[in-house]
Structure formats: structure tokens, C-alpha cells
Amino acid sequence: MELRGIYWLDLCGVAVFAASGALTASRKQMDIVGFCLIATVTGIGGGTIRDLLLGQGAVYWIASPEYVLICIAAGVLLFFTAPFLESRYKALLWADAAGLALFCVTGAEKALDAGAPLPVAVIMGVMTATFGGIIRDVLCAEVPLVLRKEIYATAAAAGALVDVMLALTGAGLIWAQVAGFLTAFGIRAVGIAFGVSLPVYKARAGRDY
């Protein structure tokens, strides 16, 4: 599989996820150090856990420090521009959706390149797409999006599955990436734009369980 294409997708994913981290920092009124820290852990968190689990040697951003530089740049940029956004929460959701769609594809394909079977590749795609956001939300004292009723991990799983299936059937790397991205982003976009969500557990009357 051509890793160069995955590299550029990864850079884009890191950039938009870092932006979502910086936007969360803006909602918490952090200083510029907080912006850069939250942007960085959001941008590289999921991929770091993926590489550690796959046992791929040095974690990707250690060998390629441009990933960290992109995160810091996003943090600094949003520190000065976030106040001009009409709705920082909406911007956060859409940036997060783009990062989710990009990372579910790159995470799954990197797992395939490491020799992982299909189910593991899909799981790695989901982990890459969601764990950075989980770290971001925990550090910012918010319930992670993946644990709310939002259609989130489901979108990542669908996108990763489409990408892996097409890649394994020889449909071509570009087509697999585009289809996986559009699947994940489309599902997440429907949830954001129309308020579609997963059903939640309802406790019985008079009980909290």
C-alpha cells in the first residue's frame, strides 16, 4: 500500500483534530500554552496509541516531528482567531468530524500495512479516530463525545470498514480512502446537521439504574 498518500491524509487529520482541540481550549478560556497542549494531545493522541498497540517501533510523530509542529501552529493560530468565530462549538464539531473521517481511514490502512487482519484494522481505525478526542475531552473536564448519544464511533467504524473492504478487494487506494472518508464524514454530518443520535438507556421510574 502506498504510504505516501496516507502520510498526507495523516497530516490533514492531525491539523483538523488539533484545531478541534484548540477550539475546546478556547471554550475553557485557557492560555496559549493550554491551547498548544490540548491541540497537540488531540492531534497525535489516537495515532500514538495505535502505533504502540501495533508495535511499529518509534511512534510516528517522534520520527516525523512536523506532526507536533502542525499541532502547535494550530494552537497558536486558534488562540488569536477563535474569538472571531461565530459559533466555536459548531466549528469544533465540524473540525472534529473531518478529523474523525480522516483518521479512521489512515488508522485502518496503517494497521493493514502492519499485517493486521480486517477486524483489527477496523478497530485501529476507530481508536485512531476517537482516542485523541477522548483525551481532549477528559483534560478539559467534559464527557467525551464518544460516550454521549452522538453518532461518533459508529461513523468511524463504518468509514474504516468501507475503506478496509475496498482496499482488500483491490478497488484502489484512492477510491478506498475517498469512500471511507465520505462514509464516516457523511454519517457524522447527518448527526450534527439534523440532530440524529443513538438511543440512550432510560432508567425505570423511581430508579437510577
C-alpha positions in Angstrom: 0.0 0.0 0.0 1.3 3.4 -0.9 2.2 5.1 2.4 2.9 8.5 0.9 -0.8 9.1 0.3 -1.5 8.0 3.9 1.2 10.5 5.1 -0.6 13.5 3.6 -4.0 12.3 4.9 -2.4 11.9 8.3 -1.1 15.5 8.2 -4.6 16.8 7.3 -6.1 14.7 10.1 -3.7 15.9 12.6 -4.3 19.5 11.6 -8.1 19.4 11.9 -8.1 17.4 15.1 -5.5 19.8 16.6 -7.9 22.6 15.6 -10.7 20.9 17.4 -8.5 20.6 20.5 -7.6 24.3 20.3 -11.3 25.2 19.9 -12.1 23.2 23.0 -9.3 25.1 24.8 -10.9 28.4 23.7 -14.3 27.4 25.2 -12.4 26.7 28.5 -10.6 30.1 28.3 -7.1 28.6 28.5 -3.9 30.5 27.9 -1.7 29.9 24.8 0.2 27.1 26.5 -3.1 25.3 27.2 -4.2 25.8 23.5 -1.0 24.2 22.2 -1.1 21.4 24.8 -4.7 20.4 24.1 -4.2 20.8 20.3 -1.2 18.5 20.4 -2.7 15.7 22.5 -5.8 15.8 20.4 -3.9 15.8 17.1 -1.5 12.9 17.9 -3.2 11.1 20.7 -5.1 8.5 18.8 -2.2 7.7 16.4 0.2 7.3 19.3 -2.0 4.7 21.0 -2.4 2.9 17.6 1.4 2.7 17.0 2.1 1.5 20.5 -0.5 -1.3 20.1 0.7 -2.3 16.7 4.3 -2.4 17.9 5.6 -0.4 15.0 8.8 0.8 16.6 9.1 4.5 17.1 5.8 6.4 17.4 5.1 8.2 14.1 5.5 11.8 15.4 8.8 11.0 17.0 10.3 10.1 13.7 8.4 12.9 11.9 8.3 16.0 14.2 6.3 18.0 11.7 3.2 16.5 13.2 3.9 18.2 16.5 4.8 21.4 14.8 1.4 21.4 13.0 -0.4 20.9 16.3 1.5 23.8 17.9 0.8 26.0 14.9 -2.9 25.2 15.1 -2.9 26.0 18.8 -1.2 29.4 18.3 -3.4 30.3 15.3 -6.7 29.5 17.0 -5.6 31.3 20.2 -5.7 34.6 18.1 -8.6 33.7 15.7 -11.1 31.7 17.8 -12.8 34.8 19.3 -13.8 35.8 15.7 -15.7 32.6 15.1 -19.5 32.9 15.2 -20.0 29.6 16.9 -16.9 27.9 18.3 -18.9 24.8 19.4 -20.2 24.3 15.8 -16.7 24.8 14.4 -15.4 22.3 16.9 -18.0 19.7 15.9 -17.2 20.1 12.2 -13.4 20.1 12.6 -13.8 17.0 14.8 -16.0 15.3 12.2 -13.3 15.9 9.5 -10.6 14.6 11.8 -12.7 11.6 12.6 -13.2 10.7 9.0 -9.6 11.2 8.0 -8.2 9.2 11.0 -10.5 6.3 10.7 -9.1 5.8 7.2 -5.4 6.3 8.0 -5.6 4.3 11.1 -7.2 1.3 9.4 -4.7 1.4 6.5 -1.7 1.6 8.8 -3.0 -1.4 10.6 -3.3 -3.3 7.3 0.2 -2.3 6.4 1.3 -3.8 9.7 -0.3 -7.1 8.7 -3.4 -6.8 11.0 -6.5 -8.8 10.0 -9.7 -7.0 8.9 -11.4 -6.8 12.3 -8.2 -5.4 14.0 -7.7 -2.9 11.2 -11.2 -1.6 11.7 -10.7 -1.3 15.5 -7.4 0.5 14.9 -9.2 2.9 12.6 -11.8 3.6 15.3 -9.2 4.0 18.0 -7.1 6.4 15.9 -10.2 8.5 15.1 -11.6 8.7 18.7 -8.9 8.4 21.3 -7.4 11.9 20.6 -10.8 13.4 21.2 -11.3 11.3 24.4 -8.0 12.6 25.8 -9.0 16.2 24.8 -12.4 16.0 26.5 -11.1 14.3 29.7 -8.4 17.0 30.0 -11.0 19.7 29.5 -13.4 18.1 32.1 -16.0 17.2 29.5 -17.8 14.0 28.8 -16.1 12.6 25.7 -18.2 12.8 22.5 -17.8 9.0 22.0 -19.6 8.4 25.3 -22.5 10.7 24.6 -25.5 9.8 22.4 -23.8 11.4 19.4 -23.2 9.2 16.3 -19.5 9.2 16.6 -17.6 5.8 17.0 -20.3 4.3 14.7 -19.3 6.7 12.0 -15.6 5.9 12.4 -16.3 2.2 12.4 -18.4 2.4 9.2 -15.7 4.5 7.4 -12.9 2.2 8.5 -14.9 -0.9 7.4 -15.6 0.6 3.9 -12.0 1.6 3.4 -10.6 -1.8 4.5 -13.1 -3.8 2.4 -12.4 -1.8 -0.7 -8.6 -1.9 -0.1 -8.7 -5.7 0.4 -10.8 -6.2 -2.8 -8.3 -4.3 -4.9 -10.5 -1.3 -5.6 -7.5 1.0 -5.5 -6.1 3.1 -2.6 -7.5 6.4 -3.6 -11.1 5.0 -4.1 -10.9 3.2 -0.8 -9.7 6.3 1.0 -12.3 8.6 -0.6 -15.2 6.1 0.1 -14.1 5.6 3.7 -13.8 9.3 4.3 -17.1 10.1 2.8 -18.9 7.3 4.6 -17.6 8.4 8.0 -17.9 12.2 7.4 -21.4 11.7 5.9 -22.7 9.8 8.8 -21.3 12.2 11.3 -22.5 15.2 9.3 -26.1 13.9 9.4 -25.8 13.6 13.2 -24.5 17.2 13.5 -26.8 18.8 11.0 -30.0 17.1 11.8 -29.5 16.2 15.5 -29.7 12.4 14.7 -28.4 10.4 17.7 -28.3 6.9 19.1 -30.9 5.9 21.6 -29.8 6.1 25.3 -30.7 3.9 28.2 -33.7 5.0 30.2 -33.9 4.2 33.9 -37.1 2.8 35.2 -39.4 5.2 37.0 -38.2 5.9 40.5 -34.8 4.3 39.9 -31.5 5.5 38.7 -30.5 2.2 37.0 
